[in-house]
């Protein structure tokens, strides 16, 4: 139970990265976290878009992404 927030964050990160093609985990159909879990993490479409823009602007991350 103490690790649940960490597990939720990892699931959300995996889902976001898979949906937006940031890397490839091998999972063609990642499970979308429950809306309540995304809300608990402070993630909505606006926040996810903001985070993706930050990642795309990071030189190290950008060097790892396909062009």
N, C-alpha and C positions, 0 to 999 in steps of 0.2 A: 504493500500500500504506500510506503514511503517513496517508492521509485515511480509511482504512477505518473506524476507530472512530467518526469523525464521521458518516460515511455510515450506519453502523448505528444510531447514536443518532437521526439524522433519520428513518430508516425506522421505528424503534420509536415515535418521537413521533407521526409521521403516522398509524401504525396505531392507536395508543392513542386519539388524538383522533378519528379517524374512527369507530372502534368505539363510543366513548362520546359521539358527536355533539357534540364540542367544535369548532365550526367545520365547514366543508365544503370539501374540496379538489376536489370534482367526481369523485372516485374512489369509486364505489359499492361496490367490492370490493377494499379495500386488502390487499396481501399481508402476511400475518402473518410477522414475522421468525422465523427458525429458533430453536428452543428454546435451542440453544447460544449464539446471539447474544444472546438475552434474558438468559440466565444471565451471560454475559460483561459485560453492562451492569448486572447486579445487579437485574434486573427479574423479579418473579414476581407472581402475582395479588395477594398481600398488599401488596407494595410499590406496585404500580400503583394499588390502591385508596387507599393512603395519599397518594400523589401527587395523585390526583383530588380527595380531600377538601381538600388544601392549596390546590389551584387554585380550588375552589368557594368557599373562604373568603377568597380574595384579592379586595378590592373592585374593582380595575381589571379583572381577569379576569371577575368576576361581572357587571360592567356590559356586557361584550361577549357574554355567553352569553344564549341565548334563555331567556325565563322560562316 
